[in-house]
Amino acid sequence: MFQMKNVLTPYYTEEVLFSLPELEVPNEDGVSILFYLQKIFPDEWNNFLERVKCLNEEELRGSDELEEQLRLWASYRGQTLTRTVRGMMYYRKALELQAFLDMAKDDDLMEGYKPIELNGDQMKGERSLGPNAKNDQAISVLKIY
């Protein structure tokens, strides 16, 4: 039997991702959201520019892919709902990795995380069959939230 995990995240009218106009419009103090985020996360901003191979913000304009990356970068730092969703997805990957490590044989560990990716359906089925203390603990923590 396969157990399904669901997460409900309540939100009212919160936007998931900032739009480009939202990032650029100055507030009553004359500061845009993007400018503010660049100033409070200077190292992360520089790392972002390096990762997308741009020297400055102007180079991000004109490319749909780079503009999308900019929107994601800003939303991960300024939108609670975006951070929540991303965090839950990381949490899922962490639980899958923990289940793999709990069940893996020595040979599987030497090959790395690859076996769970190649044979994910089988591994998911095996995870839910037997009693597993660490897996049960993780599930009980999930039930709290």
Secondary structure, DSSP 4 states (H G I P E B T S, - for coil): -PPP-------SS--SS--HHHHHSB-TTS-BHHHHHHHHSHHHHHHHHHHTT-SSGGGGTT-HHHHHHHHHHHHHHH-HHHHHHHHHHHHHHHHHHHHHHHH--HHHHHH-SHHHHHTHHHHHHHHHHS--HHHHHHHHHHHH-
